[in-house]
Amino acid sequence: MNLDLISKVRRQLVAQTGPGRTRRNRRRPARADIVNALCEAGAAPPDQPELLQLTEHVADNLTGAGPLQPLLDDTTVTDVVVNGTDGVWIDRGHGLETTTTSLGDDDTIRSLACRLAAAAGRRLDAGNPYADVRLPDGTRFHAVLPPIAARGPYLSFRTHRAKAFTLSQLVEVDTLTTDMAELLLRVVTGRLPFLVTGGTGTGKTTLLASLLSAADPTERIVIVEDAAELAADHPHTLTLEARPANIEGAGAVDLAALVRQALRMRPDRIVVGECRGAEVSELLGALNTGHEGGAGTLHCNAAADVPARLEALALPHGMPRAGLHAQLVAALRVIVHLRRKGPRRQVAEIALIDSGRSRGTQDLEVATAWTRHGPGPAAGVLERLLRERNT
């Protein structure tokens, strides 16, 4: 795409907008506006199909992700990554695969990254060489500029799914077994708090959205996220999104503060999209004050690693180890651990957190309740917890 042409069209659109339009009531240009701007710029081809194609290309470069937009619009694509001028890669659920898409030189890629960040209200330049934002369509966008990115710019896009999978659909794609789906449905309807764990790209957010979709429609679910990604198919969900500091370093609102605000919103369930730090203490406190059925996601390699991972997040923020263990055993028992096996994202294990007192230890223990092959040692304990809740 000719950058000079894009600049001309942009100037024409600004001229058409007029000085009376403010930032608040400014709208994205319609296709007709772009066609008029192309005509004013003397670039409109006489052939109608070519004009339509050029209009789409210009629109993608003005308000979309340029040559990457067709990839982001592909419903089978979950991730798009740009390795500087070394190529563009996509993930359709089978691992990364290269594409023939080209973005041009470093300056063109940098210009695209800065425009997308600016559209989301974030600064991206030499003074602030990285940004993590949510685009207007819900896509998660991350960029790193040189010199931090040695051969960059590096861009990463995580596409947004507007509607959650049902548990039946997750069974069909082998994320869950039928028995696991039935068990997790009982966990949700029984309002047992749970954590969805796993590595990057294992489908934690997807599974959590599906489980929340199975909650009682009369419940009020308040979701706290660093960047809004959870798209539960539920009639009463509210999302609070963290805010980074502005250019002056002020105005930041972190997840811990949002969890405290969620407590004042009459929630039936509080959900933390990803536990990363001090919000772990706030979430556990909320679950221990009558807000049953809460949930969250956590990065870790195995279900057995969850206690140590939570300690690493909570202890530096002042929570004593004994207090953390007590709150975990009292309020957060169930772990749903995902793994990526080749192209498939699968629930590998459903486990329970328990104290080690029965065995004379002070450490928390994680016992397997269910695997893809059937019940585990803690299956009876989980069944008892569910029966106590009449599920």
Secondary structure, DSSP 8 states (H G I E B T S, - for coil): --HHHHHHHHHHHHHHH-TT--TTT-----HHHHHHHHHHTT---SSHHHHHHHHHHHHHHHHS-GGGHHHHH-TT--EEEEEGGG-EEEESSSSEEE-S----SHHHHHHHHHHHHHHTT---BTTB-EEEEE-TTS-EEEEE-TTTSTT--EEEEE---SS---HHHHHHTTSS-HHHHHHHHHHHHTT--EEEEESTTSSHHHHHHHHHHTS-TTS-EEEEESS-------TTEEEEE-B---TTS---B-HHHHHHHHHTS--SEEEES---STHHHHHHHHHTTT-TT-EEEEE-SSGGGHHHHHHHHHGGGT--HHHHHHHHHHH--EEEEEEEETTEEEEEEEEEEEESGGGT-SSEEEEEEEETTEE-TTHHHHHHHHHHTT-
